[in-house]
Amino acid sequence: MHSSPQSGVTNVNIMSTSHAHPGWGWFCIILGLYPIAIATELWPVDATAVHVPIWVVFLCGVVFLMGGAMILIDRDSKFNAVCAAILLMGMGAVGAWVTVLGPPAGFSGGMPFLPGEYNVIFARWVFGCGALVSFMISAYAIRALLKPRAQRIAPGD
């Protein structure tokens, strides 16, 4: 932290060097393995309990798996950028599926003053915007992957 004597404002370094506890990474990986096991039929479930295509279930597992991997690895590595791109493209693909092909009966809640069909349209717009944002951020992750990395200078060097 740095303090300016004239303004009395304290600046905080937003990019902290601390990392999340590795337990969170392993928790996300284990959590992601469950839908992957369902999608690959390693963990049998009643078919009537799954209301989405099996590839959507698989992608949901991959999203958690990539998030866990990102917690465990160095944030400045190329592998982290690969994981980020896969995670974001997976989130975008799931959001795009919900937007375009999600059954109207699968949408619940909404705004009480709107009829149900308008709530479904609103939900599709929200998921669609989320999918677009995910795809745009994944483009940034891919760009970070392809861009040459500058050597990191340790503080005090």
JOBELKA-V967181 format. One record per run of one state. SS is the DSSP state (a for helix, b for strand, c for the rest). FROM is the first residue (numbers start at 0). LEN is the number of residues. If there is no record, write none. Layout:
SS | FROM | LEN
SS | FROM | LEN
//
This chain:
c | 0 | 1
b | 1 | 2
c | 3 | 6
b | 9 | 2
c | 11 | 10
a | 21 | 18
c | 39 | 7
a | 46 | 3
c | 49 | 4
a | 53 | 19
c | 72 | 5
a | 77 | 24
c | 101 | 2
a | 103 | 3
c | 106 | 9
a | 115 | 31
c | 146 | 11
//
